[in-house]
Amino acid sequence: MSQVVIKDKIPQLELVASGHVACPGCGGSLAMRLVLKALGPKTMITMPACCWTIISGPYPQSALSVPLLHTAFEATAATASGIRAALDMQGDKDTTVLGWAGDGGTFDIGLQALSGAAERNEDILYVCYDNEAYMNTGIQRSSATPWGAWTTTTPAATPKSHPKKDMMAILAAHRVPYAATTTIGHPVDLIEKVQKARATRGTKFLHILAPCPPGWRVADEETIELARMAVRTRVFPVYEIENGQRWRFTVDHPGDPVEPYIRRQGRFRHLTPEQIRLIQSDVDARWDTLKRRVEYGA
């Protein structure tokens, strides 16, 4: 896709101000910028403890040009549900309520509230910006951390020993109206999915891969390319699910070997060739399962 076409498809409105305190190359900051471009100013955000509670700035300041409510770590979806109910009582059906959380606040601590909101089909948009660890508090493992990865709680001698949780399958099991994956390296795909979610009533879930240079042990300028490599290698497939049943890929996944992607990241530097072959086998197996879901339904 040409740069001109990409520019035409991305709204020019900026709702994230300069002067925020994200790390250089932060994937999470770019994710927020793109999501708010797609949603526009009629948006209210609630977020738990995460990198973005720091990035946005200390109270009473905020780098965001929309209302922001900080909440407890486990309560993002519950708080979003309450905001939605209050807006509905005021007759405001146009404002999008955005629950914004990292992988720790989604895959782990906030899963119960997210499951409850999804079961009730609350009319909210929940976005998980996934940097694959608890980055804000010092790079501890979460259930989104890949198998074999170094973190401060899974050091190189005993790296992450369990695979990444399949959050999309969990949301699909709730039969929410819309769930999708995307990355900051695919801005048009991301924008289009946010706009589709905004136009859909009920619970919407968006899972955005947002690489973290300090946590992934990579250079600041590698963020976008790593997000794209994750898709090209099928490590992070990009697709959407409607009502838990209709699965569809939305970008190409050529199936590049995973080794260059793995070797580029310092958090995997300790892995042996045999361990990388195991990762490749797991990626291939998960891809085959996902492809069958796309072809035949869940």
N, C-alpha and C positions, 0 to 999 in steps of 0.2 A: 504494500500500500504506500503511495507516494506521501511525502511530507505535506503537500498541499491538501490532499484528501484528509489526512489525519488532523490538520489544523482546522479544516472546515467542520469536522465532526466533534471537536472539543470546544465547549463553551468558553468564551473569553473571560467571563466573570470570575473574579478572585475573592474568595471568602476566607482565605487564610492569609493573614498579614505577615509581612516581613518582621524580623526581630524575634521570632520564636526561638526556642533553645534546643532544637533537635540536633543530633550529631551530624556532621557532614556525611552526605550519602545516605541519610536515613530513609529507608523504604516506607516506614510508617507515616512520615510527614507528607511524602508524595501521595500516598494512598488517601489521606484525608483531603488533600488539595483537590484531587480528581473527583472524589465522591461528592464534595460540596459543589464543585462545578456542575455536576450532573443534577444535584438536588435543588440548588438555588437557595435564595434567602428565606423561604418559608420552611425552615427546618429548625427543630429543637434537638439538642444532643444530650444524652446522658452517658457518662463513662465511669468505670471503676478505677481503682489503682492500676496504672499502666504507664508506659513511657509517655503517653499523651497527656496525662495529668501534670507532668512536668513540662512537656513541650509547649503547652498552651500558655504557661506563665502562672505566677502566683496570684491568688486572689488579692485585690479585685480586678486584676488585669487579665486579659485573654487575647490570644492571637487569632481567635475565631470571631467572625462577624455575625454569628448566630448565637442564640441563647445556649448556655452550657451548664449542666447540672452534674456535679461530681457525686458519686454514690459509693456505697460499700462494695468491696471486691466481688461479693457473691450476688449482687442485686441488680445488675444492669438491666436484664430483661424485665424484672419485676418493676423497677422504677420507670422504664419506658412504657410499660403497661399502664401505670398510674398516670403518667403524663398524657397518654392517649385518652384515657377515660376523662380527665379534666378538660381536655380540648373538645372532646365530643359533647360534654355537658354545656360548653360555651357555644356549641354549634359550629366549631371550626373543624371542618373535614379536610381542609386543604394543606395544613401544615404536616410535614413528614416528621415523625418521631424516630430518631436515629439512636439506637443503642450501639455504642462504639467500644470495643474491648479487644485486648490482645489475646493471644492463644491461652495464656494462663487463666485469664478471666473468662474464657469461653470453654475450652476443652476440659478444664479442671474445676476451678472454684465456682464459676457461674453456670455450670451445666444444668443444675437443678432448676434454676429460675428460667433458663432458656427453654428447657423441656416443658415447664409449666406453661409458659407463654405460647409455645408452639402447639401444645395440646389444646389450649383455649382458642387458638388461631387469632391472637391479638393482632391488631392492625398496626404493626411496627416493622421497621427495617432494622435488622441486627447485622452489624458488620464486624467480622473478626479480622483484624490485620495481624497476620501470622508471621512472626519472625522466629518461631520455633524454639523459644525458651523464655524464661522470665528475665528479660533483658534489663528492665528498669532497676531491679534489685541485685544485679550482679551476675547475670548469665547462669541461672540455675535451670536444670532440666524441667520441662513440662511434658505432658502426654502428647504434645505436638512435636517434640524433639525427635529427629530421625534416629533410627537404630545406628549404633556405632559412633554417635557424635560426642565430642568432648563438650562438657560444661563444667562449671566449678563444682557441681555436685556429682558429676560423672566424669572424673578426670581420666586422662589417657590410659592409665593402668586398668581402670574399670569403667569404660565408656557406656553410654546408654544401651541397655540390654533388651529393650522392648520396642516394637515398631510404633510408628506414629499412629495415633488414634484416627479412625475414619469418621470425621465429623459429618461429612456429607451423607454417609449412609445412615447416620443417626437422625439427621434432619429429614431425610427421605422417608424413614420409618414413621415419622410423625405426619407424613402426607401434607406438609406445608405447601401453600400455593406455588411458592417459587424459592428455589435455592440454587446457588451458582458459585463456581470458583472462577477466579481471574487473578491477574498479577499486575504489579505496577509497570511491568515491561510490555503490557498490552493495553495501552490507555484507551483506545477506541472500544475494545471489547469491554473494558471496565465501565466506561461511560454508558455504553448501550445497556449493560446489565443493570446499572443503577437506575437508569431511566425506566426500564421495564419493571423493575421492582417498585418504583414510585407509583406506577400506574396500576399496580396489582393490589387488591384488597386482601387483608389477612397478613399472616406472618411471612416475612421475607428474610432470607439468610444469605449473606454474601461473604465468601471466604477468600480473602485477598492475600496472596503470598507477598511479603514485604521484607526482603533481605535486610539484615542488620550488620553493617561492617564490623563493629567491635565484637559482636557475638559470634559471627561467622568467621572471624579472623581473616578479613579480606580488605582490600584497599577501598577507599571511599568511592572511587569512580566506577567500581565494578557492580554496583547494585542492580542496575537495569539489565546488564548482560547476564548476570546470574539468574535473575528472574526468568529471562527468556530461555536460558539453558535448561532450567528446571522443567520447562514445558517441552522443549525439543527432545529431551531425554526421557520424557514421560514420567519423571519423578513427581511432577505436579501437573496432572492433566487439567485442562480447562474445559469446563462443560457446564450445562445447566439442567435442572430437574424441575418439572412442573407437576404439582400434585403428587409427588412421590413416585410417579409412574413413567412419565415421558422424559427420557434421558437423551441429551444431544450434545455432541462436541461442537465448540464454537470457534476453534482455531485449529491449525494443522499441528500434528505431533509426529514428526518424521522418525522418531525413535533413534536418535543419536546415542552412542555409547555413554554410559554414566560416568566412566572413569575421569574424563577431563573435568566434568562438573565437580566431582568429589575431590579430585586432587587440587582444584583451584582454591579450596577452602581450608584454612588452617585448623578448623575444628575437626577435620577428618585426617589430619596429617599422619596420625599414628596407625592408620589402617593398613593392613597387609594386602597384597594382590588377591589373596584368597578371600578376604573379607569383602573386597570390592566386587569380586565375582558373585558373592552371596547377595550383595545389594542389587546387582544387575538381575539376578534370578528373581528376586522379590519384586522388582519393578516390572519385569516381564509378566510375572504371574498376576499381579494386581491389574496391569493393563489388559490382559486377556479377560479378566472378570468384568472390568468396566466396559470393555468393548461389547461383551455379550449383553450387558444391561442396556447399552445404547441400541443394539441391534434388535433385541427381543423384549425390552422392557424389564422393570425391576423384578 
